Amino acid sequence: MFFRKVLSDDRVSGRIQKMMSEFHPEAIERVEQAISANKVVVVGMRGNYFVKKALRNLVRWNVAFEYCEFGSYFSQYNERVTLKMWSGYSTFPMIFVNGVLIGGNSDMEAEKAEGSFDRRLVG
């Protein structure tokens, strides 16, 4: 198993930890609610080619999904940063299948080609 390095709590001041915990928690809550209520959730932003491509793929594959949009290149930047910090994934879309972050559109296409995407949907 691979793990990314994360700064341990003992190396972050309590004041900063509090600030981080209060930084747009509503964005995280919105995504978590969508994940708990839907098999497939796409988190994205308006105007992003890869988000559009992922949504088109899901429609073409006849897969039901929930789309959570957080602004565009000109709005809701802080909410998107919050989601990147929360997930540890740095780009959009963020695609969740049965609660598991599988990555972006190219990752989803690769899983579809190898069959693991469809197996995740059944699980």
CNS distance restraints for C-alpha pairs under 8 A (distance, minus, plus):
assign (resid   7 and name CA) (resid  11 and name CA) 6.53 0.50 0.50
assign (resid   7 and name CA) (resid  12 and name CA) 7.40 0.50 0.50
assign (resid   8 and name CA) (resid  12 and name CA) 7.01 0.50 0.50
assign (resid   9 and name CA) (resid  13 and name CA) 7.77 0.50 0.50
assign (resid   9 and name CA) (resid  17 and name CA) 7.76 0.50 0.50
assign (resid  12 and name CA) (resid  16 and name CA) 6.49 0.50 0.50
assign (resid  12 and name CA) (resid  17 and name CA) 6.42 0.50 0.50
assign (resid  13 and name CA) (resid  17 and name CA) 6.20 0.50 0.50
assign (resid  14 and name CA) (resid  18 and name CA) 6.15 0.50 0.50
assign (resid  15 and name CA) (resid  19 and name CA) 6.29 0.50 0.50
assign (resid  16 and name CA) (resid  20 and name CA) 6.06 0.50 0.50
assign (resid  17 and name CA) (resid  21 and name CA) 6.18 0.50 0.50
assign (resid  18 and name CA) (resid  22 and name CA) 6.31 0.50 0.50
assign (resid  19 and name CA) (resid  23 and name CA) 6.24 0.50 0.50
assign (resid  21 and name CA) (resid  25 and name CA) 7.07 0.50 0.50
assign (resid  23 and name CA) (resid  82 and name CA) 6.75 0.50 0.50
assign (resid  24 and name CA) (resid  28 and name CA) 7.39 0.50 0.50
assign (resid  24 and name CA) (resid  78 and name CA) 7.46 0.50 0.50
assign (resid  24 and name CA) (resid  79 and name CA) 5.96 0.50 0.50
assign (resid  24 and name CA) (resid  82 and name CA) 6.46 0.50 0.50
assign (resid  25 and name CA) (resid  29 and name CA) 6.18 0.50 0.50
assign (resid  25 and name CA) (resid  82 and name CA) 7.77 0.50 0.50
assign (resid  26 and name CA) (resid  30 and name CA) 6.03 0.50 0.50
assign (resid  27 and name CA) (resid  31 and name CA) 6.45 0.50 0.50
assign (resid  27 and name CA) (resid  79 and name CA) 5.94 0.50 0.50
assign (resid  27 and name CA) (resid  82 and name CA) 7.32 0.50 0.50
assign (resid  27 and name CA) (resid  83 and name CA) 6.98 0.50 0.50
assign (resid  28 and name CA) (resid  32 and name CA) 6.07 0.50 0.50
assign (resid  28 and name CA) (resid  82 and name CA) 7.44 0.50 0.50
assign (resid  28 and name CA) (resid  83 and name CA) 6.28 0.50 0.50
assign (resid  28 and name CA) (resid  86 and name CA) 7.43 0.50 0.50
assign (resid  29 and name CA) (resid  33 and name CA) 6.04 0.50 0.50
assign (resid  30 and name CA) (resid  34 and name CA) 6.29 0.50 0.50
assign (resid  30 and name CA) (resid  68 and name CA) 7.91 0.50 0.50
assign (resid  31 and name CA) (resid  35 and name CA) 6.12 0.50 0.50
assign (resid  31 and name CA) (resid  43 and name CA) 7.53 0.50 0.50
assign (resid  31 and name CA) (resid  68 and name CA) 6.94 0.50 0.50
assign (resid  32 and name CA) (resid  36 and name CA) 6.19 0.50 0.50
assign (resid  33 and name CA) (resid  37 and name CA) 6.30 0.50 0.50
assign (resid  34 and name CA) (resid  38 and name CA) 5.95 0.50 0.50
assign (resid  34 and name CA) (resid  41 and name CA) 6.67 0.50 0.50
assign (resid  34 and name CA) (resid  66 and name CA) 6.81 0.50 0.50
assign (resid  34 and name CA) (resid  68 and name CA) 7.86 0.50 0.50
assign (resid  35 and name CA) (resid  39 and name CA) 6.95 0.50 0.50
assign (resid  35 and name CA) (resid  40 and name CA) 7.24 0.50 0.50
assign (resid  35 and name CA) (resid  41 and name CA) 6.09 0.50 0.50
assign (resid  35 and name CA) (resid  96 and name CA) 7.15 0.50 0.50
assign (resid  35 and name CA) (resid  98 and name CA) 7.25 0.50 0.50
assign (resid  35 and name CA) (resid  99 and name CA) 5.63 0.50 0.50
assign (resid  36 and name CA) (resid  99 and name CA) 7.12 0.50 0.50
assign (resid  38 and name CA) (resid  65 and name CA) 6.71 0.50 0.50
assign (resid  38 and name CA) (resid  66 and name CA) 6.57 0.50 0.50
assign (resid  38 and name CA) (resid  98 and name CA) 7.43 0.50 0.50
assign (resid  39 and name CA) (resid  64 and name CA) 7.83 0.50 0.50
assign (resid  39 and name CA) (resid  65 and name CA) 6.91 0.50 0.50
assign (resid  39 and name CA) (resid  96 and name CA) 7.78 0.50 0.50
assign (resid  39 and name CA) (resid  97 and name CA) 5.54 0.50 0.50
assign (resid  39 and name CA) (resid  98 and name CA) 4.74 0.50 0.50
assign (resid  39 and name CA) (resid  99 and name CA) 7.27 0.50 0.50
assign (resid  39 and name CA) (resid 121 and name CA) 6.86 0.50 0.50
assign (resid  40 and name CA) (resid  63 and name CA) 8.00 0.50 0.50
assign (resid  40 and name CA) (resid  64 and name CA) 6.90 0.50 0.50
assign (resid  40 and name CA) (resid  65 and name CA) 4.73 0.50 0.50
assign (resid  40 and name CA) (resid  66 and name CA) 6.37 0.50 0.50
assign (resid  40 and name CA) (resid  95 and name CA) 7.19 0.50 0.50
assign (resid  40 and name CA) (resid  96 and name CA) 5.60 0.50 0.50
assign (resid  40 and name CA) (resid  97 and name CA) 4.62 0.50 0.50
assign (resid  40 and name CA) (resid  98 and name CA) 6.39 0.50 0.50
assign (resid  40 and name CA) (resid  99 and name CA) 7.89 0.50 0.50
assign (resid  41 and name CA) (resid  65 and name CA) 5.50 0.50 0.50
assign (resid  41 and name CA) (resid  66 and name CA) 4.81 0.50 0.50
assign (resid  41 and name CA) (resid  67 and name CA) 5.86 0.50 0.50
assign (resid  41 and name CA) (resid  68 and name CA) 7.38 0.50 0.50
assign (resid  41 and name CA) (resid  95 and name CA) 5.77 0.50 0.50
assign (resid  41 and name CA) (resid  96 and name CA) 5.09 0.50 0.50
assign (resid  41 and name CA) (resid  97 and name CA) 6.65 0.50 0.50
assign (resid  42 and name CA) (resid  51 and name CA) 8.00 0.50 0.50
assign (resid  42 and name CA) (resid  55 and name CA) 7.75 0.50 0.50
assign (resid  42 and name CA) (resid  65 and name CA) 7.15 0.50 0.50
assign (resid  42 and name CA) (resid  66 and name CA) 6.29 0.50 0.50
assign (resid  42 and name CA) (resid  67 and name CA) 4.88 0.50 0.50
assign (resid  42 and name CA) (resid  68 and name CA) 6.21 0.50 0.50
assign (resid  42 and name CA) (resid  93 and name CA) 6.29 0.50 0.50
assign (resid  42 and name CA) (resid  94 and name CA) 5.76 0.50 0.50
assign (resid  42 and name CA) (resid  95 and name CA) 4.60 0.50 0.50
assign (resid  42 and name CA) (resid  96 and name CA) 6.46 0.50 0.50
assign (resid  43 and name CA) (resid  67 and name CA) 5.99 0.50 0.50
assign (resid  43 and name CA) (resid  68 and name CA) 4.81 0.50 0.50
assign (resid  43 and name CA) (resid  69 and name CA) 5.99 0.50 0.50
assign (resid  43 and name CA) (resid  70 and name CA) 7.60 0.50 0.50
assign (resid  43 and name CA) (resid  92 and name CA) 6.90 0.50 0.50
assign (resid  43 and name CA) (resid  93 and name CA) 5.39 0.50 0.50
assign (resid  43 and name CA) (resid  94 and name CA) 5.00 0.50 0.50
assign (resid  43 and name CA) (resid  95 and name CA) 6.37 0.50 0.50
assign (resid  44 and name CA) (resid  48 and name CA) 7.71 0.50 0.50
assign (resid  44 and name CA) (resid  51 and name CA) 5.87 0.50 0.50
assign (resid  44 and name CA) (resid  67 and name CA) 7.45 0.50 0.50
assign (resid  44 and name CA) (resid  68 and name CA) 6.29 0.50 0.50
assign (resid  44 and name CA) (resid  69 and name CA) 4.97 0.50 0.50
assign (resid  44 and name CA) (resid  70 and name CA) 6.15 0.50 0.50
assign (resid  44 and name CA) (resid  92 and name CA) 5.39 0.50 0.50
assign (resid  44 and name CA) (resid  93 and name CA) 4.69 0.50 0.50
assign (resid  44 and name CA) (resid  94 and name CA) 6.65 0.50 0.50
assign (resid  45 and name CA) (resid  51 and name CA) 7.03 0.50 0.50
assign (resid  45 and name CA) (resid  69 and name CA) 5.04 0.50 0.50
assign (resid  45 and name CA) (resid  70 and name CA) 5.07 0.50 0.50
assign (resid  45 and name CA) (resid  71 and name CA) 5.36 0.50 0.50
assign (resid  45 and name CA) (resid  72 and name CA) 5.15 0.50 0.50
assign (resid  45 and name CA) (resid  73 and name CA) 7.57 0.50 0.50
assign (resid  45 and name CA) (resid  92 and name CA) 7.27 0.50 0.50
assign (resid  45 and name CA) (resid  93 and name CA) 7.60 0.50 0.50
assign (resid  46 and name CA) (resid  51 and name CA) 7.94 0.50 0.50
assign (resid  46 and name CA) (resid  69 and name CA) 6.83 0.50 0.50
assign (resid  46 and name CA) (resid  70 and name CA) 7.43 0.50 0.50
assign (resid  46 and name CA) (resid  71 and name CA) 5.95 0.50 0.50
assign (resid  46 and name CA) (resid  72 and name CA) 4.55 0.50 0.50
assign (resid  46 and name CA) (resid  73 and name CA) 7.43 0.50 0.50
assign (resid  47 and name CA) (resid  52 and name CA) 7.80 0.50 0.50
assign (resid  47 and name CA) (resid  72 and name CA) 6.13 0.50 0.50
assign (resid  47 and name CA) (resid  73 and name CA) 7.23 0.50 0.50
assign (resid  48 and name CA) (resid  52 and name CA) 6.46 0.50 0.50
assign (resid  48 and name CA) (resid  72 and name CA) 7.83 0.50 0.50
assign (resid  48 and name CA) (resid  92 and name CA) 7.85 0.50 0.50
assign (resid  49 and name CA) (resid  53 and name CA) 6.17 0.50 0.50
assign (resid  50 and name CA) (resid  54 and name CA) 6.13 0.50 0.50
assign (resid  50 and name CA) (resid  92 and name CA) 7.32 0.50 0.50
assign (resid  50 and name CA) (resid  93 and name CA) 6.72 0.50 0.50
assign (resid  50 and name CA) (resid 104 and name CA) 7.82 0.50 0.50
assign (resid  50 and name CA) (resid 105 and name CA) 6.24 0.50 0.50
assign (resid  51 and name CA) (resid  55 and name CA) 6.27 0.50 0.50
assign (resid  51 and name CA) (resid  92 and name CA) 6.57 0.50 0.50
assign (resid  51 and name CA) (resid  93 and name CA) 5.10 0.50 0.50
assign (resid  51 and name CA) (resid 105 and name CA) 7.16 0.50 0.50
assign (resid  52 and name CA) (resid  56 and name CA) 6.16 0.50 0.50
assign (resid  53 and name CA) (resid  57 and name CA) 6.12 0.50 0.50
assign (resid  53 and name CA) (resid 105 and name CA) 7.04 0.50 0.50
assign (resid  54 and name CA) (resid  58 and name CA) 6.29 0.50 0.50
assign (resid  54 and name CA) (resid  93 and name CA) 7.59 0.50 0.50
assign (resid  54 and name CA) (resid 104 and name CA) 7.80 0.50 0.50
assign (resid  54 and name CA) (resid 105 and name CA) 5.07 0.50 0.50
assign (resid  54 and name CA) (resid 108 and name CA) 7.93 0.50 0.50
assign (resid  55 and name CA) (resid  59 and name CA) 6.30 0.50 0.50
assign (resid  56 and name CA) (resid  60 and name CA) 6.04 0.50 0.50
assign (resid  57 and name CA) (resid  61 and name CA) 6.01 0.50 0.50
assign (resid  58 and name CA) (resid  62 and name CA) 6.03 0.50 0.50
assign (resid  58 and name CA) (resid  63 and name CA) 5.15 0.50 0.50
assign (resid  58 and name CA) (resid  64 and name CA) 7.26 0.50 0.50
assign (resid  58 and name CA) (resid  65 and name CA) 7.52 0.50 0.50
assign (resid  59 and name CA) (resid  63 and name CA) 6.07 0.50 0.50
assign (resid  59 and name CA) (resid  64 and name CA) 7.54 0.50 0.50
assign (resid  70 and name CA) (resid  75 and name CA) 7.95 0.50 0.50
assign (resid  70 and name CA) (resid  76 and name CA) 5.99 0.50 0.50
assign (resid  70 and name CA) (resid  79 and name CA) 6.92 0.50 0.50
assign (resid  70 and name CA) (resid  80 and name CA) 6.57 0.50 0.50
assign (resid  71 and name CA) (resid  75 and name CA) 4.95 0.50 0.50
assign (resid  71 and name CA) (resid  76 and name CA) 4.92 0.50 0.50
assign (resid  71 and name CA) (resid  77 and name CA) 7.41 0.50 0.50
assign (resid  72 and name CA) (resid  76 and name CA) 6.94 0.50 0.50
assign (resid  72 and name CA) (resid  77 and name CA) 7.93 0.50 0.50
assign (resid  73 and name CA) (resid  77 and name CA) 7.40 0.50 0.50
assign (resid  76 and name CA) (resid  80 and name CA) 6.53 0.50 0.50
assign (resid  77 and name CA) (resid  81 and name CA) 6.24 0.50 0.50
assign (resid  78 and name CA) (resid  82 and name CA) 6.15 0.50 0.50
assign (resid  79 and name CA) (resid  83 and name CA) 6.41 0.50 0.50
assign (resid  80 and name CA) (resid  84 and name CA) 6.24 0.50 0.50
assign (resid  81 and name CA) (resid  85 and name CA) 6.15 0.50 0.50
assign (resid  82 and name CA) (resid  86 and name CA) 6.10 0.50 0.50
assign (resid  83 and name CA) (resid  87 and name CA) 5.98 0.50 0.50
assign (resid  84 and name CA) (resid  88 and name CA) 5.45 0.50 0.50
assign (resid  84 and name CA) (resid  89 and name CA) 5.38 0.50 0.50
assign (resid  84 and name CA) (resid  90 and name CA) 5.34 0.50 0.50
assign (resid  84 and name CA) (resid  91 and name CA) 7.44 0.50 0.50
assign (resid  85 and name CA) (resid  89 and name CA) 7.48 0.50 0.50
assign (resid  89 and name CA) (resid  94 and name CA) 7.55 0.50 0.50
assign (resid  89 and name CA) (resid 103 and name CA) 7.57 0.50 0.50
assign (resid  91 and name CA) (resid 104 and name CA) 7.43 0.50 0.50
assign (resid  92 and name CA) (resid 104 and name CA) 6.41 0.50 0.50
assign (resid  93 and name CA) (resid 103 and name CA) 7.54 0.50 0.50
assign (resid  93 and name CA) (resid 104 and name CA) 5.12 0.50 0.50
assign (resid  93 and name CA) (resid 105 and name CA) 6.75 0.50 0.50
assign (resid  94 and name CA) (resid 101 and name CA) 6.84 0.50 0.50
assign (resid  94 and name CA) (resid 102 and name CA) 7.61 0.50 0.50
assign (resid  94 and name CA) (resid 103 and name CA) 5.60 0.50 0.50
assign (resid  94 and name CA) (resid 104 and name CA) 5.32 0.50 0.50
assign (resid  95 and name CA) (resid 101 and name CA) 5.73 0.50 0.50
assign (resid  95 and name CA) (resid 102 and name CA) 5.81 0.50 0.50
assign (resid  95 and name CA) (resid 103 and name CA) 5.61 0.50 0.50
assign (resid  95 and name CA) (resid 104 and name CA) 5.79 0.50 0.50
assign (resid  95 and name CA) (resid 105 and name CA) 7.54 0.50 0.50
assign (resid  95 and name CA) (resid 108 and name CA) 7.65 0.50 0.50
assign (resid  96 and name CA) (resid 100 and name CA) 5.04 0.50 0.50
assign (resid  96 and name CA) (resid 101 and name CA) 4.32 0.50 0.50
assign (resid  96 and name CA) (resid 102 and name CA) 5.84 0.50 0.50
assign (resid  96 and name CA) (resid 103 and name CA) 7.59 0.50 0.50
assign (resid  97 and name CA) (resid 101 and name CA) 6.59 0.50 0.50
assign (resid  97 and name CA) (resid 102 and name CA) 6.90 0.50 0.50
assign (resid  97 and name CA) (resid 120 and name CA) 6.62 0.50 0.50
assign (resid  97 and name CA) (resid 121 and name CA) 6.74 0.50 0.50
assign (resid  98 and name CA) (resid 120 and name CA) 6.98 0.50 0.50
assign (resid  98 and name CA) (resid 121 and name CA) 6.89 0.50 0.50
assign (resid  98 and name CA) (resid 123 and name CA) 7.34 0.50 0.50
assign (resid 102 and name CA) (resid 107 and name CA) 6.66 0.50 0.50
assign (resid 102 and name CA) (resid 108 and name CA) 6.77 0.50 0.50
assign (resid 103 and name CA) (resid 107 and name CA) 5.53 0.50 0.50
assign (resid 103 and name CA) (resid 108 and name CA) 6.89 0.50 0.50
assign (resid 104 and name CA) (resid 108 and name CA) 6.22 0.50 0.50
assign (resid 105 and name CA) (resid 109 and name CA) 6.09 0.50 0.50
assign (resid 106 and name CA) (resid 110 and name CA) 6.12 0.50 0.50
assign (resid 107 and name CA) (resid 111 and name CA) 6.18 0.50 0.50
assign (resid 108 and name CA) (resid 112 and name CA) 6.07 0.50 0.50
assign (resid 108 and name CA) (resid 117 and name CA) 6.89 0.50 0.50
assign (resid 109 and name CA) (resid 113 and name CA) 6.16 0.50 0.50
assign (resid 110 and name CA) (resid 114 and name CA) 6.33 0.50 0.50
assign (resid 111 and name CA) (resid 115 and name CA) 5.92 0.50 0.50
assign (resid 111 and name CA) (resid 116 and name CA) 5.05 0.50 0.50
assign (resid 111 and name CA) (resid 117 and name CA) 4.85 0.50 0.50
assign (resid 112 and name CA) (resid 116 and name CA) 6.20 0.50 0.50
assign (resid 112 and name CA) (resid 117 and name CA) 4.82 0.50 0.50
assign (resid 112 and name CA) (resid 118 and name CA) 6.61 0.50 0.50
assign (resid 115 and name CA) (resid 119 and name CA) 6.51 0.50 0.50
assign (resid 116 and name CA) (resid 120 and name CA) 6.09 0.50 0.50
assign (resid 117 and name CA) (resid 121 and name CA) 6.49 0.50 0.50
assign (resid 118 and name CA) (resid 122 and name CA) 6.64 0.50 0.50
assign (resid 119 and name CA) (resid 123 and name CA) 6.48 0.50 0.50
